[in-house]
Amino acid sequence: MHARVVRFTGVDEATIDRVKARIQEEEGPPPGVRATSMKMMFDADQGTAVFVAFFENENDLRDADAVLGQMDVGDTPGTRASVDRCEVVIEREA
């Protein structure tokens, strides 16, 4: 399994609400993004958010990275501070 982890700065609650509403209206990820799941965490005190998309394999991650990297900044929750492309090496559910 692989993951694309993006950290955003300059995020406020109103922006998170808009992103949540847009995601809920969509039927799935954008074309070319074959994510198995997605999660977003928001720290209101710091004005940051972390978005993690999970992929079955590295090829799906690379394909999605090309699509997501071209997103209009108006469609993101804030300023991209970092983008990590990772192999998931530990996964454990409670």
C-alpha positions in Angstrom: 0.0 0.0 0.0 1.1 3.6 -0.7 0.0 7.0 0.5 0.2 10.6 -0.7 0.4 12.9 2.4 0.0 16.6 1.9 0.3 19.2 4.7 -1.5 22.5 4.2 -1.0 25.8 6.0 -3.2 28.9 6.2 -6.3 26.8 6.6 -9.5 28.1 8.4 -12.7 26.4 9.3 -14.7 28.1 6.6 -12.4 26.6 4.0 -12.6 23.2 5.5 -16.4 23.4 5.5 -16.3 24.2 1.7 -13.9 21.4 1.0 -16.0 18.9 3.0 -19.2 20.0 1.1 -17.5 19.7 -2.3 -16.1 16.2 -1.5 -19.5 15.1 -0.2 -21.2 16.2 -3.5 -18.7 14.4 -5.7 -19.2 10.7 -6.5 -15.5 9.9 -5.9 -12.0 11.1 -6.5 -11.1 13.0 -9.7 -10.5 11.0 -12.9 -7.1 9.3 -12.8 -7.1 9.1 -9.0 -7.6 5.5 -8.0 -7.4 6.0 -4.2 -8.7 3.2 -2.0 -9.4 5.7 0.8 -8.8 9.3 1.8 -8.6 11.1 5.1 -8.2 14.8 6.1 -7.2 16.0 9.5 -7.6 19.7 10.6 -5.9 21.6 13.4 -7.9 24.8 13.9 -5.5 26.1 16.5 -2.5 26.0 14.1 -4.5 26.6 10.9 -3.1 23.4 9.3 -4.6 20.4 7.6 -3.2 17.0 6.5 -4.7 15.1 3.7 -3.8 11.4 3.1 -4.8 9.4 0.1 -4.1 5.7 0.1 -3.4 3.6 -3.0 -3.1 -0.1 -3.7 0.2 0.2 -5.4 3.0 2.7 -6.4 1.7 3.1 -10.0 -1.7 4.3 -8.8 0.1 6.7 -6.4 2.3 8.1 -9.3 -0.8 8.5 -11.6 -2.7 10.3 -8.9 0.2 12.4 -7.9 0.3 13.8 -11.5 -3.4 14.7 -11.3 -3.5 16.0 -7.7 -0.3 18.1 -8.2 -2.1 20.0 -11.0 -5.1 21.0 -8.8 -6.0 24.6 -8.8 -4.9 26.2 -5.5 -8.5 27.4 -5.1 -9.6 23.7 -4.8 -7.2 23.0 -2.0 -7.7 23.8 1.7 -4.7 26.1 1.9 -1.0 26.5 0.9 0.8 23.2 0.2 3.6 23.1 2.7 4.8 19.6 1.8 3.9 16.6 -0.3 5.2 13.1 0.7 4.8 10.0 -1.4 5.2 7.1 1.0 5.1 3.3 1.2 2.8 2.3 4.1 5.1 0.2 6.3 2.9 -0.3 9.3 -0.9 -0.5 9.4 -2.8 -1.4 12.5 -6.4 -0.8 13.5 -7.6 -0.7 17.1 
